[in-house]
Amino acid sequence: MKQTLTLLLLCLVMIAASAQQKADILVSYDSTFPTKQGKETTFQMSLLASATEAKYFNDLSLWVDSLKSTPEGKAKYMEIFKKACMTVEPDGTVSFDLTKGPVKKTYTYVFTNIAQETTTYYGKFGEDLGYYTEPISEIRWEMVDDSTANILGYECMMAESDYHGRHWKAWFTPEIPMPFGPWKLHGLPGMILKAEANGGFTFVARGLERTDRAITPMYMQNDYAKVDRKKALSDAEHYVNNAEAIMNAQGQSVKIYQIDDSGNKVEVPKYDGLKHSIEPDYKMR
């Protein structure tokens, strides 16, 4: 099965297929980041890739956005959301438990296009949706000799890169000759199946299969404003650390806190990009 898959992908790279909107490979990743609470959080992310382009996303987020992209779908989503999350108390009070429903937990989408030589990132910065594009040449790798790993049955080689404030190590397999990987990591002669950076940021492939799923464009693209990456990250940190004051200044009556392990209300720890951002270079001078 693995040999057949590798031969198929070699052919796809050679012919640079005409059906660029169809993926050939689906890779599932565990994406783990440190949190400001001193713990870790893991998202299940997916990568659809063809010989010339790739899309990195969360499946639940994609499903939510696809529904909300049309009036009929948005109404259907709200129906599902209310049924799962909403509770009406005997006194008529309405409450929502967002942990019970199909709620987006990550806004990250990354599109990489070899022909256009670009990577485009879509995400949420504070309370605003934004996107930016950067050249694929912005990340440069150095091969590391005699450092290999076996991941999902594929023999992987290792390369290193300093990228936007973190030092990355990535394990890629030439058996899948596609220059893509999780998040914005790309540019190696094979699919990246594992990557890790200083500070506790990791991506690990948990599954890989052939597919013919479409690499669909960004849903509701007009909702995203073009941003400067560093400024957007800086603004997002400011918003996170001052959300209560910002919302109260807008006329809301908000008190933000978290519950500790003993059930007590405590202040939310501050977000520090040097520790918590995957791209901390916006704080480096």
C-alpha positions as CSV (number, residue, x, y, z in Angstrom):
1,M,0.0,0.0,0.0
2,K,2.8,2.4,0.9
3,Q,4.7,1.7,-2.3
4,T,1.6,2.2,-4.4
5,L,1.0,5.5,-2.7
6,T,4.5,6.7,-3.2
7,L,4.5,5.8,-6.9
8,L,1.2,7.5,-7.4
9,L,2.5,10.7,-5.8
10,L,5.7,10.6,-7.9
11,C,3.6,10.5,-11.0
12,L,1.5,13.4,-9.8
13,V,4.5,15.6,-9.2
14,M,5.9,14.8,-12.7
15,I,2.7,15.6,-14.5
16,A,1.8,18.6,-12.3
17,A,-1.8,17.6,-12.6
18,S,-4.4,19.8,-14.3
19,A,-7.0,19.2,-11.5
20,Q,-5.3,21.4,-9.0
21,Q,-8.5,21.8,-6.9
22,K,-8.5,18.1,-5.9
23,A,-6.3,16.8,-3.1
24,D,-4.4,13.6,-3.3
25,I,-3.4,13.2,0.3
26,L,-5.1,13.9,3.7
27,V,-2.8,14.1,6.7
28,S,-4.2,14.4,10.2
29,Y,-2.0,16.2,12.9
30,D,-2.1,16.7,16.6
31,S,-1.2,20.4,17.0
32,T,0.0,21.2,20.6
33,F,0.7,24.6,22.0
34,P,1.4,26.0,25.5
35,T,-1.3,28.0,27.2
36,K,-1.1,31.1,29.4
37,Q,-2.4,28.9,32.2
38,G,0.8,26.9,32.1
39,K,-0.7,23.9,30.5
40,E,-0.9,22.5,27.0
41,T,-3.8,22.5,24.5
42,T,-4.1,20.2,21.5
43,F,-6.1,20.7,18.3
44,Q,-6.8,18.1,15.7
45,M,-5.8,19.7,12.4
46,S,-5.9,18.4,8.8
47,L,-3.8,19.0,5.7
48,L,-5.2,18.5,2.2
49,A,-2.4,18.4,-0.4
50,S,-2.0,17.9,-4.1
51,A,1.3,18.2,-6.0
52,T,1.1,22.0,-6.2
53,E,-1.1,23.3,-3.4
54,A,-2.2,22.6,0.2
55,K,-4.8,23.7,2.7
56,Y,-4.3,23.3,6.5
57,F,-7.4,23.6,8.7
58,N,-9.6,22.2,11.5
59,D,-12.4,20.0,10.2
60,L,-15.0,21.3,12.7
61,S,-14.1,24.9,11.8
62,L,-14.4,24.1,8.1
63,W,-17.8,22.5,8.7
64,V,-19.1,25.5,10.7
65,D,-17.8,28.0,8.1
66,S,-19.2,26.1,5.2
67,L,-22.6,26.1,6.8
68,K,-22.5,29.8,7.8
69,S,-21.4,30.8,4.3
70,T,-25.0,30.8,3.0
71,P,-28.2,32.1,4.6
72,E,-29.8,28.7,4.5
73,G,-26.8,27.0,6.0
74,K,-26.4,29.7,8.7
75,A,-30.0,29.1,9.8
76,K,-29.4,25.4,9.9
77,Y,-26.2,25.9,12.0
78,M,-28.1,28.1,14.5
79,E,-30.7,25.5,14.8
80,I,-28.1,22.8,15.6
81,F,-26.2,25.2,17.9
82,K,-29.3,26.1,20.0
83,K,-30.4,22.5,20.2
84,A,-27.0,21.4,21.5
85,C,-26.0,24.4,23.7
86,M,-29.1,26.3,24.8
87,T,-31.0,25.6,28.1
88,V,-34.2,27.4,29.1
89,E,-34.6,27.4,32.9
90,P,-38.0,27.2,34.6
91,D,-38.0,31.0,35.2
92,G,-37.4,31.6,31.5
93,T,-33.7,32.4,31.8
94,V,-31.7,31.2,28.8
95,S,-28.1,29.9,29.2
96,F,-25.6,28.5,26.7
97,D,-23.0,25.9,27.4
98,L,-20.5,26.2,24.5
99,T,-18.7,23.0,25.4
100,K,-21.7,21.0,24.3
101,G,-22.1,22.3,20.8
102,P,-20.3,22.6,17.4
103,V,-18.3,25.7,18.3
104,K,-15.1,26.7,16.5
105,K,-12.1,26.4,18.8
106,T,-9.5,27.6,16.3
107,Y,-9.8,30.0,13.4
108,T,-6.5,29.0,11.6
109,Y,-6.5,28.3,7.9
110,V,-3.3,28.2,5.8
111,F,-3.2,28.0,2.0
112,T,0.1,27.2,0.3
113,N,0.4,27.5,-3.5
114,I,3.6,26.5,-5.2
115,A,2.8,28.1,-8.6
116,Q,2.1,31.5,-6.9
117,E,5.0,31.0,-4.5
118,T,2.9,32.2,-1.6
119,T,1.5,31.1,1.8
120,T,-1.7,32.8,2.9
121,Y,-2.8,32.7,6.6
122,Y,-6.3,33.4,7.8
123,G,-7.1,33.7,11.4
124,K,-8.6,35.7,14.3
125,F,-6.5,38.5,15.9
126,G,-8.2,39.7,19.1
127,E,-11.8,40.3,18.0
128,D,-11.0,40.8,14.3
129,L,-10.7,38.4,11.4
130,G,-7.7,39.0,9.2
131,Y,-5.3,37.5,6.6
132,Y,-1.8,38.0,5.3
133,T,0.3,36.5,2.5
134,E,4.0,35.9,2.6
135,P,6.5,34.3,0.0
136,I,7.2,30.6,0.5
137,S,10.9,31.5,0.3
138,E,10.6,33.1,3.7
139,I,11.4,29.8,5.5
140,R,14.8,28.2,4.8
141,W,15.9,24.8,6.0
142,E,19.2,23.2,6.7
143,M,19.5,19.4,6.5
144,V,20.7,17.5,9.5
145,D,22.7,14.4,8.7
146,D,22.2,11.1,10.6
147,S,19.0,12.2,12.3
148,T,16.1,10.1,11.2
149,A,12.7,8.8,12.5
150,N,10.0,6.4,11.5
151,I,6.6,8.0,11.5
152,L,3.5,6.2,10.4
153,G,5.7,3.7,8.7
154,Y,7.6,6.3,6.7
155,E,11.3,6.9,7.0
156,C,11.8,10.5,7.7
157,M,14.8,12.8,7.6
158,M,15.3,15.9,9.7
159,A,15.9,19.6,8.9
160,E,16.1,22.7,11.0
161,S,15.1,26.4,10.5
162,D,14.8,29.6,12.4
163,Y,11.4,31.0,11.5
164,H,9.6,34.1,12.9
165,G,11.2,33.8,16.3
166,R,11.4,30.1,16.9
167,H,13.8,27.4,16.1
168,W,12.1,24.5,14.3
169,K,13.1,20.9,13.8
170,A,11.1,19.0,11.1
171,W,11.0,15.4,10.1
172,F,9.9,14.8,6.5
173,T,9.6,11.8,4.2
174,P,10.9,11.8,0.6
175,E,8.5,8.8,0.1
176,I,5.7,11.4,-0.2
177,P,7.4,14.0,-2.5
178,M,5.2,16.9,-1.6
179,P,6.8,20.1,-0.2
180,F,4.1,20.7,2.5
181,G,3.5,20.2,6.1
182,P,1.5,21.4,9.1
183,W,0.7,25.1,9.6
184,K,3.0,27.3,7.5
185,L,5.9,24.7,7.5
186,H,6.8,23.8,3.9
187,G,9.6,23.8,1.4
188,L,11.3,20.4,2.1
189,P,11.6,17.6,-0.5
190,G,8.9,15.5,1.2
191,M,5.8,15.7,3.4
192,I,6.6,17.0,7.0
193,L,5.1,14.4,9.4
194,K,6.5,15.9,12.6
195,A,7.8,19.3,13.7
196,E,8.7,20.9,17.0
197,A,9.9,24.2,18.2
198,N,11.4,25.7,21.3
199,G,8.7,26.6,23.9
200,G,6.6,23.5,23.5
201,F,5.1,23.8,20.0
202,T,4.6,20.5,18.3
203,F,2.9,19.0,15.2
204,V,2.7,15.2,15.0
205,A,1.0,13.3,12.1
206,R,-1.5,10.8,13.4
207,G,-3.0,9.6,10.2
208,L,-2.4,9.7,6.4
209,E,-4.6,8.5,3.6
210,R,-5.3,9.0,-0.1
211,T,-8.3,11.3,-0.9
212,D,-10.0,13.1,-3.7
213,R,-11.5,15.9,-1.4
214,A,-11.6,19.3,-3.0
215,I,-9.2,22.0,-1.8
216,T,-12.0,24.5,-1.4
217,P,-11.2,28.2,-1.3
218,M,-11.7,30.2,1.9
219,Y,-15.3,30.5,3.0
220,M,-16.6,34.1,3.7
221,Q,-13.3,35.5,2.5
222,N,-14.8,39.0,2.5
223,D,-15.1,38.9,6.3
224,Y,-11.3,39.0,6.5
225,A,-9.3,42.2,6.3
226,K,-5.7,42.3,5.0
227,V,-3.4,42.8,8.0
228,D,0.3,43.2,8.7
229,R,1.4,40.1,10.5
230,K,3.5,41.6,13.3
231,K,1.0,44.4,14.0
232,A,-1.9,42.0,14.0
233,L,-0.1,39.7,16.5
234,S,0.8,42.7,18.7
235,D,-2.8,44.0,18.6
236,A,-4.1,40.5,19.4
237,E,-1.9,40.3,22.5
238,H,-3.1,43.7,23.7
239,Y,-6.7,42.7,23.2
240,V,-6.3,39.5,25.1
241,N,-4.7,41.2,28.0
242,N,-7.2,44.1,28.1
243,A,-10.4,42.5,26.9
244,E,-12.3,43.3,30.1
245,A,-11.5,47.0,29.9
246,I,-12.1,47.2,26.2
247,M,-15.5,45.6,26.4
248,N,-16.6,47.7,29.3
249,A,-15.5,50.8,27.4
250,Q,-17.8,49.7,24.6
251,G,-20.8,49.8,27.0
252,Q,-20.8,46.2,28.2
253,S,-20.7,45.1,31.8
254,V,-18.1,42.4,31.9
255,K,-16.0,40.7,34.5
256,I,-13.5,38.1,33.1
257,Y,-12.1,35.5,35.4
258,Q,-11.2,31.8,35.4
259,I,-12.0,29.0,37.8
260,D,-9.0,27.3,39.5
261,D,-8.8,23.6,40.5
262,S,-10.4,24.4,43.8
263,G,-13.4,26.1,42.2
264,N,-12.3,29.6,43.1
265,K,-12.5,32.6,40.8
266,V,-9.1,33.9,40.0
267,E,-7.6,36.4,37.6
268,V,-6.7,35.2,34.1
269,P,-3.0,35.0,33.6
270,K,-1.5,37.5,31.1
271,Y,-0.6,36.4,27.6
272,D,3.1,36.8,26.8
273,G,3.9,36.4,23.1
274,L,7.5,35.3,23.9
275,K,6.1,32.3,25.7
276,H,2.7,31.7,24.1
277,S,2.9,32.8,20.4
278,I,4.1,30.4,17.7
279,E,5.6,33.5,16.0
280,P,7.1,35.7,18.8
281,D,9.2,37.8,16.5
282,Y,6.7,40.7,16.8
283,K,8.0,41.2,20.3
284,M,11.7,41.0,19.4
285,R,13.7,44.1,18.6
